[in-house]
């Protein structure tokens, strides 16, 4: 059996909780469990479990106004360290992407958020959401110094939890009806003006489903009116009539039949 070692200090994610109010032990423990569970889920979901088979969270430092923890991998010395280094650092960026999606900054990635990720991240930000003066910093160690990857304040943590809760509720419902929906608000998540690559177009209709869905149009002219003929189309909401196609009661295609109005978000 290969020996296990704690890998290089440069191969760790640093989690710093700056608190304004005392942190409840259970909230902090659940937060760290959320981070650790998401790390394991990240490895499994992206086929990386063989590269870093185990991970541990360590409390590095507790001082007035902040708690610092590190997430480091335990791995067989037989596994190339460069693989472990990339995975650990990529995980910090993965957390940043998830936070950006739930804050509405990166809508194109919303489809990739599964229920496990939503629950883990909601737990992770709980101590920050409860404390109006708190801030969460997530970084990596490079050349023995901490490089900040992203930060969240209490308002953002609450927004993340609320969005995660809404997405989980939608995933547990079977209420999306196929067929025509009239006068609904649609906005772009991703679009191309090339008909050849039109299969990558995605749009969101929150009254139907909170995640982006593939979108097609009754005519090229209709798409042009919603993409090219309007300034800053990604900052607009379009009131449209749309046909919805579903699979297992979840939408897989929006077919826009008519544009009624263009609104600023």
Secondary structure, 3 states (H helix, E strand, C coil): CCCEEECCCCCEEEEEEECCCCCCHHHHHHHHHHHHHHHHHHHHHCCCCCCCCEEEEEEEEEECCEEEEEEEEEEECCCCHHHHHHHHHHHHHHHHHHHHHHCCCCHHHHHHCCHHHHHHHHHHCHHHHHCCCCEEEEEEEECCEEEEEEEEEHHHHHHHHHHHHHHHHHHCCCCCCCEEEEEEEEEEEECCCCHHHHHHCEEEECCCEEEEEEEEECCHHHHHHHHCCCCCHHHEEEEEEEEEEEECCEEEEEEEEEEEEEEEC
